Amino acid sequence: MIEVLCSGSPRQVGLDHGSAAKEQIGRCIKFYQKLFQTKSKMDWEEVKGFALKYQPFLEANWQRYVDEMKGVAEGAGVSYEDILALNVRTEIAFGAFSDGCTAISWKGSEASLLGQNWDWNTEQAQNLICLKIKLETGLSIQMVTEAGIIGKIGMNGKGVGCTLNAIKAKGVSFSKLPCHLALRTVMESESRAAAMSTLEKAGVASACHILVADVTGGTGLECSSEDIVKLEMNKQGAVTHTNHYVLEHKQGVIEAPDWLPDTRFRLRRIGELLNAAKEEQPSQEGLERFLRDETEGDGAAICRTPLKDDLATLFGIVMDLGNKKGQVMVGRPANPTAKLVLSP
């Protein structure tokens, strides 16, 4: 996984990103061209046309993201529509394909931790990058993302972090923030409370779960195109989530029935691991132990091996939000191929 360093204006950040990750971005576009054709029966021209439906909303409300994506495109030598399509990939597919992830926020009296295993098609492993951005405002953001996508899983220099779980539910809005850009807004926020306020005001365009955390703890945001419902910390100071809604949503929000059969098992299993650690203070070592868990149920584990559809854990990440430090375990956390440090 390459590290990509970016700084300056939105356009310059994008140029740095696109230039340094040109090869990975090209492969990423080819991957999603094939995926959308196979899963959604959409060719790439249709995909780009769909993506452009977000342009009026983004230009009116989030011009800096438009400028950054244009910079990425210029640096990588591809079209702006290509990069926009990558950044709204969750909305394009209407949940027609699946990625399975297990996320946890864990707060005690001495530490606040945030972590996740990110599971996706093994072909995309080569297109993951560690993106490190220094904004004009002076704020530093560090994340793991798919090349060309400007928001995903990571933290900022204020100790505000986020993770993402895919959820499959009908509906998409063209006047709310696409999922991956919503993640970026979290990493541009001063605090967990500020991040939630931004997202509740802007709305999120499609179904997903965004876990937002800082030194004060975590809140899960179960999003649909119609609403955002908060999942608060339990008595153990934890929020856990996998790939299904656990809260009630507005009438008309229709979730697909357990499109990943293992999602409920993984949620139960992370709860069991937390319960077994109830005498422990939250720690990086403890959270890494959870993410290495290979106990299997309903076809998969928290630390997932490749299945028949090539879905596997591609990285694990643990963030110590009080100390503003993180570690990325590249590959399966049970047997990582490399480790990267986040220190925004």
Secondary structure per residue as TSV (DSSP state, phi and psi in degrees):
chain	resnum	aa	ss	phi	psi
A	1	M	-	360.0	120.9
A	2	I	E	-81.3	151.9
A	3	E	E	-98.6	131.4
A	4	V	E	-118.0	119.2
A	5	L	E	-101.4	128.6
A	6	C	E	-134.8	145.4
A	7	S	E	-157.8	159.7
A	8	G	E	108.4	-150.6
A	9	S	S	-67.3	164.0
A	10	P	H	-53.0	-44.1
A	11	R	H	-63.0	-42.0
A	12	Q	H	-68.3	-39.2
A	13	V	H	-57.7	-44.7
A	14	G	H	-63.7	-43.6
A	15	L	H	-59.2	-44.6
A	16	D	H	-60.3	-45.2
A	17	H	H	-61.3	-52.8
A	18	G	H	-63.8	-40.3
A	19	S	H	-68.1	-44.4
A	20	A	H	-73.0	-30.2
A	21	A	T	-113.4	28.7
A	22	K	H	-55.8	-46.1
A	23	E	H	-63.6	-46.0
A	24	Q	H	-66.1	-36.9
A	25	I	H	-65.5	-42.5
A	26	G	H	-58.8	-44.3
A	27	R	H	-67.5	-36.4
A	28	C	H	-62.7	-43.4
A	29	I	H	-61.0	-44.9
A	30	K	H	-62.8	-39.2
A	31	F	H	-60.3	-47.1
A	32	Y	H	-76.0	-27.9
A	33	Q	H	-56.4	-48.6
A	34	K	H	-67.6	-41.9
A	35	L	H	-64.5	-48.0
A	36	F	H	-65.2	-35.7
A	37	Q	H	-65.0	-42.1
A	38	T	H	-73.9	-47.0
A	39	K	H	-90.0	-34.0
A	40	S	H	-114.7	-1.4
A	41	K	-	56.9	36.2
A	42	M	-	-116.3	126.8
A	43	D	-	-79.9	171.2
A	44	W	H	-66.1	-31.9
A	45	E	H	-65.1	-39.6
A	46	E	H	-64.9	-40.9
A	47	V	H	-60.0	-47.0
A	48	K	H	-66.0	-36.4
A	49	G	H	-63.0	-40.7
A	50	F	H	-63.2	-45.9
A	51	A	H	-58.3	-37.7
A	52	L	G	-66.6	-14.3
A	53	K	G	-64.5	-19.3
A	54	Y	G	-85.5	-10.8
A	55	Q	H	-60.9	-45.6
A	56	P	H	-58.3	-45.1
A	57	F	H	-63.2	-45.3
A	58	L	H	-67.1	-41.4
A	59	E	H	-65.4	-34.1
A	60	A	H	-77.2	-26.2
A	61	N	H	-125.8	-23.9
A	62	W	-	-138.9	54.9
A	63	Q	H	-60.0	-33.0
A	64	R	H	-64.8	-31.1
A	65	Y	H	-72.7	-37.2
A	66	V	H	-60.5	-46.5
A	67	D	H	-61.8	-40.7
A	68	E	H	-67.1	-43.2
A	69	M	H	-65.0	-36.4
A	70	K	H	-64.0	-38.0
A	71	G	H	-64.6	-41.6
A	72	V	H	-58.1	-47.3
A	73	A	H	-60.6	-45.6
A	74	E	H	-62.5	-44.8
A	75	G	H	-64.7	-34.9
A	76	A	H	-88.8	-9.6
A	77	G	T	72.7	34.0
A	78	V	S	-125.7	178.4
A	79	S	-	-83.4	155.0
A	80	Y	H	-57.8	-39.6
A	81	E	H	-61.4	-34.4
A	82	D	H	-60.0	-46.6
A	83	I	H	-71.7	-39.7
A	84	L	H	-59.9	-41.2
A	85	A	H	-61.3	-40.8
A	86	L	H	-62.0	-41.1
A	87	N	H	-75.8	-16.8
A	88	V	T	-114.5	28.2
A	89	R	H	-61.9	-32.6
A	90	T	H	-64.2	-41.1
A	91	E	H	-73.1	-36.0
A	92	I	H	-61.1	-41.2
A	93	A	T	-81.2	-8.9
A	94	F	T	50.3	33.3
A	95	G	T	72.0	21.9
A	96	A	-	-78.5	-11.0
A	97	F	S	-128.8	167.5
A	98	S	-	-127.0	137.2
A	99	D	-	-128.6	137.3
A	100	G	-	-113.3	127.0
A	101	C	E	-138.3	152.9
A	102	T	E	-121.8	123.2
A	103	A	E	-125.7	149.4
A	104	I	E	-150.0	134.0
A	105	S	E	-108.8	135.9
A	106	W	E	-143.0	112.5
A	107	K	E	-120.2	135.6
A	108	G	-	-126.8	-164.6
A	109	S	S	-74.4	-18.7
A	110	E	S	-114.8	-15.4
A	111	A	-	-156.4	156.2
A	112	S	E	-128.8	116.8
A	113	L	E	-113.8	151.2
A	114	L	E	-139.3	133.2
A	115	G	E	-152.5	165.8
A	116	Q	E	-164.4	146.0
A	117	N	E	-99.4	130.9
A	118	W	E	-107.3	117.6
A	119	D	E	-108.5	128.3
A	120	W	E	-161.1	178.9
A	121	N	E	-58.3	132.0
A	122	T	G	-60.2	-25.3
A	123	E	G	-61.7	-27.5
A	124	Q	G	-80.2	-9.0
A	125	A	G	-56.6	-39.0
A	126	Q	G	-71.6	-11.8
A	127	N	G	-107.9	8.5
A	128	L	E	-81.0	143.0
A	129	I	E	-133.2	154.3
A	130	C	E	-99.0	106.5
A	131	L	E	-97.6	121.3
A	132	K	E	-120.5	115.8
A	133	I	E	-118.8	135.9
A	134	K	E	-114.6	109.2
A	135	L	E	-75.9	162.4
A	136	E	T	-57.3	-30.4
A	137	T	T	-71.3	-12.8
A	138	G	S	99.4	-11.6
A	139	L	-	-71.9	135.3
A	140	S	E	-101.1	137.6
A	141	I	E	-128.2	133.7
A	142	Q	E	-133.4	132.7
A	143	M	E	-151.0	163.6
A	144	V	E	-105.1	129.8
A	145	T	E	-147.5	167.3
A	146	E	E	-80.0	136.0
A	147	A	T	-53.7	130.4
A	148	G	T	97.7	-17.1
A	149	I	-	-96.5	126.6
A	150	I	S	-92.3	1.2
A	151	G	-	-148.4	132.2
A	152	K	-	-157.2	-109.2
A	153	I	E	-117.9	118.2
A	154	G	E	173.9	-154.6
A	155	M	E	-152.4	168.4
A	156	N	E	-121.0	177.8
A	157	G	T	-70.0	-7.4
A	158	K	T	-90.2	-2.7
A	159	G	S	79.7	25.4
A	160	V	-	-101.6	125.3
A	161	G	E	-129.6	167.1
A	162	C	E	-150.3	152.0
A	163	T	E	-129.8	171.6
A	164	L	E	-137.5	133.7
A	165	N	E	-120.2	130.1
A	166	A	E	-71.9	141.6
A	167	I	-	-135.2	140.0
A	168	K	-	-104.0	105.5
A	169	A	B	-145.9	147.6
A	170	K	S	-68.6	150.9
A	171	G	-	110.6	141.7
A	172	V	-	-149.6	144.6
A	173	S	-	-118.2	139.6
A	174	F	S	-98.3	7.4
A	175	S	S	-123.5	25.7
A	176	K	S	-134.9	170.0
A	177	L	B	-73.8	125.2
A	178	P	-	-57.0	148.7
A	179	C	H	-49.3	-50.9
A	180	H	H	-70.2	-29.7
A	181	L	H	-75.2	-29.0
A	182	A	H	-62.5	-41.0
A	183	L	H	-60.6	-40.7
A	184	R	H	-61.5	-39.6
A	185	T	H	-63.0	-34.5
A	186	V	H	-60.8	-44.9
A	187	M	H	-75.8	-3.3
A	188	E	T	-103.0	7.9
A	189	S	-	-95.7	155.5
A	190	E	S	-77.9	-24.3
A	191	S	S	-162.6	168.4
A	192	R	H	-57.4	-45.5
A	193	A	H	-61.9	-42.9
A	194	A	H	-65.7	-39.4
A	195	A	H	-62.5	-44.4
A	196	M	H	-64.6	-39.7
A	197	S	H	-61.2	-42.6
A	198	T	H	-60.9	-46.6
A	199	L	H	-71.1	-36.6
A	200	E	H	-66.5	-32.0
A	201	K	H	-75.0	-43.3
A	202	A	H	-81.6	-31.9
A	203	G	-	78.6	160.1
A	204	V	B	-118.6	137.3
A	205	A	S	-77.0	-16.8
A	206	S	S	-153.2	176.7
A	207	A	-	-71.9	132.8
A	208	C	E	-173.2	169.9
A	209	H	E	-121.7	124.1
A	210	I	E	-113.1	120.2
A	211	L	E	-97.9	116.0
A	212	V	E	-108.8	132.4
A	213	A	E	-148.8	155.0
A	214	D	E	-148.1	-162.7
A	215	V	T	-63.6	-20.4
A	216	T	T	-84.1	-5.8
A	217	G	E	121.6	-165.7
A	218	G	E	-127.5	157.5
A	219	T	E	-137.2	131.8
A	220	G	E	-88.6	134.8
A	221	L	E	-113.6	103.7
A	222	E	E	-83.1	112.2
A	223	C	E	-106.0	146.9
A	224	S	-	-138.4	176.8
A	225	S	S	-69.7	-9.8
A	226	E	S	-108.7	-26.1
A	227	D	-	-158.8	170.4
A	228	I	E	-131.2	123.6
A	229	V	E	-118.3	133.6
A	230	K	E	-89.6	135.7
A	231	L	E	-110.4	110.6
A	232	E	-	-90.1	166.8
A	233	M	-	-61.9	144.4
A	234	N	-	-85.6	-173.6
A	235	K	T	-63.7	-21.5
A	236	Q	T	-88.5	3.4
A	237	G	S	77.5	23.9
A	238	A	E	-121.0	149.4
A	239	V	E	-126.8	128.1
A	240	T	E	-127.0	150.6
A	241	H	E	-157.7	151.2
A	242	T	-	-128.4	-120.1
A	243	N	S	-125.2	39.6
A	244	H	S	-150.4	155.0
A	245	Y	-	-67.3	139.2
A	246	V	-	-113.9	-4.6
A	247	L	S	-117.0	164.1
A	248	E	-	-78.5	139.6
A	249	H	-	-121.2	173.0
A	250	K	-	-55.1	149.7
A	251	Q	T	-60.9	134.0
A	252	G	T	103.9	-15.5
A	253	V	-	-83.4	107.4
A	254	I	-	-110.7	114.3
A	255	E	B	-92.8	140.6
A	256	A	-	-67.4	141.8
A	257	P	S	-70.0	116.2
A	258	D	-	24.4	66.8
A	259	W	S	-67.0	-19.9
A	260	L	S	-116.0	104.9
A	261	P	T	-57.2	-24.7
A	262	D	T	-85.6	-4.4
A	263	T	H	-59.4	-40.9
A	264	R	H	-73.5	-34.4
A	265	F	H	-62.9	-46.3
A	266	R	H	-62.5	-36.3
A	267	L	H	-67.0	-42.4
A	268	R	H	-62.2	-42.2
A	269	R	H	-66.9	-41.0
A	270	I	H	-65.9	-32.2
A	271	G	H	-65.7	-40.9
A	272	E	H	-62.6	-42.2
A	273	L	H	-64.9	-40.0
A	274	L	H	-64.6	-43.0
A	275	N	H	-63.1	-39.1
A	276	A	H	-66.7	-22.0
A	277	A	T	-104.0	20.3
A	278	K	T	-65.9	-19.2
A	279	E	T	-88.3	-6.8
A	280	E	S	-89.4	150.9
A	281	Q	-	-81.1	143.3
A	282	P	-	-54.9	135.2
A	283	S	-	-149.2	157.8
A	284	Q	H	-59.4	-41.7
A	285	E	H	-63.2	-42.0
A	286	G	H	-65.4	-42.7
A	287	L	H	-68.7	-38.4
A	288	E	H	-61.3	-36.3
A	289	R	H	-62.3	-41.6
A	290	F	H	-59.8	-44.6
A	291	L	H	-71.5	-18.9
A	292	R	T	-84.2	-5.9
A	293	D	-	-61.8	127.6
A	294	E	-	-113.2	12.1
A	295	T	-	-61.7	124.9
A	296	E	-	-104.2	143.1
A	297	G	B	-155.4	140.5
A	298	D	T	55.8	30.6
A	299	G	T	99.8	-5.2
A	300	A	B	-158.3	173.3
A	301	A	-	-128.4	171.3
A	302	I	S	-56.3	-45.9
A	303	C	S	-95.8	99.2
A	304	R	-	-89.9	132.4
A	305	T	-	-90.0	158.2
A	306	P	-	-58.5	131.7
A	307	L	-	-98.7	-172.1
A	308	K	T	-61.1	-24.3
A	309	D	T	-98.3	14.9
A	310	D	-	64.6	22.7
A	311	L	E	-83.6	125.3
A	312	A	E	-150.1	164.0
A	313	T	E	-71.3	120.6
A	314	L	E	-96.7	-25.2
A	315	F	E	-163.3	158.1
A	316	G	E	-120.6	148.0
A	317	I	E	-137.1	137.0
A	318	V	E	-128.9	127.5
A	319	M	E	-121.6	126.4
A	320	D	E	-94.6	102.0
A	321	L	T	-76.9	-27.5
A	322	G	T	-69.6	-41.5
A	323	N	T	-89.4	-4.4
A	324	K	T	56.3	46.3
A	325	K	E	-132.1	147.3
A	326	G	E	-144.7	162.6
A	327	Q	E	-135.6	133.7
A	328	V	E	-106.8	124.7
A	329	M	E	-97.5	106.2
A	330	V	E	-76.9	129.7
A	331	G	S	86.8	-162.8
A	332	R	-	-72.4	129.0
A	333	P	T	-57.5	-26.2
A	334	A	T	-66.7	-23.2
A	335	N	S	-153.3	66.6
A	336	P	-	-67.2	148.1
A	337	T	S	-88.4	-18.1
A	338	A	E	-165.4	164.9
A	339	K	E	-131.7	137.4
A	340	L	E	-120.7	148.4
A	341	V	E	-104.8	134.4
A	342	L	E	-104.0	129.7
A	343	S	-	-149.2	68.9
A	344	P	-	-65.9	360.0
